[in-house]
Amino acid sequence: MPSGRGVLVFGAGIALWVAARMLGSPTLHMVAVGIVLLPFAAALFARWSRQRLRIRRRLSDTRVQPGQRVHIELEIENQSPAQTSFLLIEDRLPSQLGRSARLVVTSLHGRARQRVRYSIAPHQRGRYVLGPLTANWDVTTDTASLRVPTLVAHGRYDYVSPYTMWNGIIDALPDATQHVFERSGHQTFFEEPERFVEVVRGWMARTSTSGRQ
């Protein structure tokens, strides 16, 4: 089902095509055809890039003695042809087993798999159910749970992830410092290595002297 914006673009392309026919302008006709096709191309791209993940959980043991450690392996499979962004994987645990397991997975290429592991040590007898498993593409939705200082560094000329896109995210972080490198693009540590080290060391020194870990 096309979005309202897609219908609007399609309608504008049709109107422009009619105008091009009336004016007899080949150039305007080509522009109109391009605008008409744009919503369909966007829909195909959205369908192609739609993320589809499958996550499998494997346990080293299903029955253990109290205090015995259990190792859990999660296999994340990207079933779509498009590469994913960072993923925040959360495996909910019963309160008796401690806090839920949260793991960050770097981007997965299309049709690729990656395994991550964590472990638990039940201290009480009982039957426990793990899960549900969730995967979130937007790790910024959990910023309030951060309990450590954060340094967010960007390049002024980063057109891959512009520094302006972080404005609202930084405001949501409990203790964040932002630094924009004026002569860098996407890879500040390569483009301004000495300045990058200086900024990180200065931030770490200020963090440690303020009594934070």
VOGU-3710 file (C-alpha; in Angstrom, 3 decimals, decimal comma):
1> mpsgrgvlvf> 0,000/0,000/0,000  1,638/3,301/-1,095  2,115/6,002/1,499  0,443/9,386/1,289  3,728/10,942/0,276  4,196/8,373/-2,483  0,714/9,072/-3,863  1,468/12,799/-3,771  4,724/12,348/-5,694  3,004/10,097/-8,208
11> gagialwvaa> 0,233/12,671/-8,709  2,781/15,451/-9,176  4,573/13,353/-11,785  1,342/12,763/-13,705  0,522/16,476/-13,613  4,006/17,314/-14,843  3,702/14,722/-17,606  0,454/16,303/-18,796  2,114/19,713/-18,777  5,062/18,339/-20,735
21> rmlgsptlhm> 2,728/16,906/-23,375  0,907/20,204/-23,698  4,128/22,203/-23,956  5,850/19,657/-26,184  8,975/19,617/-24,024  11,007/16,358/-24,253  13,168/17,363/-21,287  10,183/18,042/-19,054  8,644/14,784/-20,250  11,710/12,832/-19,092
31> vavgivllpf> 11,631/14,547/-15,697  7,935/13,719/-15,328  8,515/10,044/-16,139  11,281/9,925/-13,559  9,019/11,426/-10,883  6,225/8,979/-11,728  8,598/6,025/-11,393  10,192/7,316/-8,186  7,543/5,961/-5,722  7,708/2,514/-7,317
41> aaalfarwsr> 11,522/2,485/-7,163  11,368/3,563/-3,522  8,862/0,799/-2,719  11,084/-1,822/-4,363  14,108/-0,580/-2,446  12,197/-0,618/0,843  11,081/-4,180/0,162  14,625/-5,255/-0,744  16,180/-3,613/2,334  13,562/-4,842/4,834
51> qrlrirrrls> 15,329/-6,576/7,688  14,474/-10,202/8,492  16,267/-11,837/11,378  16,175/-15,308/12,866  17,706/-15,905/16,306  18,373/-19,365/17,738  19,258/-20,028/21,367  21,415/-22,971/22,461  22,178/-23,942/26,063  25,234/-25,895/27,190
61> dtrvqpgqrv> 23,033/-27,728/29,733  19,328/-27,792/30,435  19,579/-29,311/33,919  22,265/-28,166/36,362  23,010/-28,018/40,073  22,665/-24,709/41,975  25,738/-22,571/41,345  26,714/-24,431/38,180  27,269/-22,086/35,247  25,225/-22,453/32,071
71> hieleienqs> 26,552/-21,063/28,802  24,009/-19,678/26,335  24,809/-19,135/22,661  22,660/-16,958/20,422  22,971/-17,360/16,663  21,703/-14,317/14,753  20,972/-14,905/11,072  20,277/-12,058/8,669  17,844/-13,561/6,164  17,568/-10,427/4,038
81> paqtsfllie> 20,047/-9,420/1,283  20,645/-5,990/2,835  23,205/-5,307/5,539  21,885/-4,473/9,006  22,984/-1,678/11,283  24,028/-2,270/14,883  21,671/-4,583/16,747  20,757/-4,580/20,412  19,918/-8,180/21,356  18,075/-8,696/24,635
91> drlpsqlgrs> 17,315/-12,062/26,211  14,860/-11,636/29,082  15,720/-13,616/32,196  13,651/-14,425/35,278  14,504/-12,173/38,213  15,949/-15,156/40,096  18,659/-15,453/37,418  19,671/-11,807/37,511  19,416/-9,005/34,998  18,438/-9,636/31,389
101> arlvvtslhg> 21,295/-10,295/28,980  21,961/-7,430/26,577  24,442/-7,767/23,750  25,373/-5,394/20,931  26,017/-7,005/17,556  27,873/-5,151/14,829  26,305/-4,916/11,399  25,526/-8,202/9,670  26,013/-8,583/5,925  23,176/-9,976/3,867
111> rarqrvrysi> 22,599/-13,723/4,432  25,295/-13,719/7,127  25,307/-15,203/10,631  26,949/-14,244/13,884  27,147/-15,954/17,274  27,250/-14,245/20,649  27,454/-15,847/24,084  26,719/-15,145/27,709  26,422/-17,262/30,842  24,298/-17,517/33,967
121> aphqrgryvl> 24,683/-19,352/37,285  21,371/-20,246/38,972  21,685/-20,232/42,765  18,232/-21,586/43,531  16,508/-24,775/42,500  13,597/-24,329/40,140  12,360/-24,426/36,573  13,226/-21,293/34,637  12,072/-20,120/31,229  14,361/-17,858/29,218
131> gpltanwdvt> 13,040/-15,197/26,885  11,521/-13,674/24,998  14,366/-12,701/22,684  14,180/-9,274/21,079  16,349/-7,514/18,497  16,212/-3,752/18,199  17,802/-1,857/15,316  17,599/1,452/17,192  19,875/1,184/20,227  19,076/4,793/21,119
141> tdtaslrvpt> 15,684/3,754/22,500  17,467/2,436/25,592  19,644/5,463/26,367  18,101/6,002/29,814  19,590/2,711/31,042  23,172/3,923/30,532  24,909/4,488/33,856  28,355/5,501/32,593  29,752/8,700/31,045  29,625/8,737/27,259
151> lvahgrydyv> 31,782/10,550/24,712  30,084/11,074/21,343  32,554/12,181/18,656  31,760/13,096/15,038  33,342/14,768/12,051  31,984/18,072/10,795  31,862/16,719/7,237  30,466/13,279/8,010  27,766/12,712/5,391  27,294/9,031/6,326
161> spytmwngii> 25,920/9,831/9,797  25,829/13,631/10,159  26,566/14,955/13,623  23,241/16,812/13,653  21,339/13,503/13,797  22,726/12,961/17,305  21,302/16,133/18,841  18,190/14,573/20,341  20,019/11,373/21,273  22,718/13,184/23,236
171> dalpdatqhv> 20,067/15,092/25,168  18,566/11,746/26,231  21,861/10,348/27,536  22,263/10,811/31,301  25,950/11,885/31,135  27,154/12,625/27,597  29,861/14,835/26,132  29,794/15,751/22,455  32,813/16,747/20,389  32,786/17,685/16,707
181> fersghqtff> 36,061/17,386/14,802  36,197/20,342/12,440  38,460/18,761/9,801  37,043/15,245/9,624  34,415/13,249/7,817  33,199/9,819/8,897  36,457/8,387/10,336  37,757/10,970/12,767  40,396/8,634/14,244  42,004/8,254/10,780
191> eeperfvevv> 41,597/11,813/9,566  42,677/13,593/12,757  44,471/10,870/14,749  46,503/13,143/17,024  43,559/15,395/17,796  41,340/12,354/18,331  43,738/10,883/20,916  44,029/14,269/22,614  40,244/14,643/22,912  39,714/11,100/24,204
201> rgwmartsts> 42,530/11,374/26,750  41,260/14,738/27,952  37,753/13,367/28,360  39,042/10,303/30,247  41,111/12,520/32,549  38,133/14,729/33,360  35,982/11,667/33,937  38,455/10,041/36,332  39,148/13,225/38,318  35,441/13,749/38,887
211> grq> 35,345/10,409/40,704  33,377/8,449/38,039  34,238/4,986/36,806
//
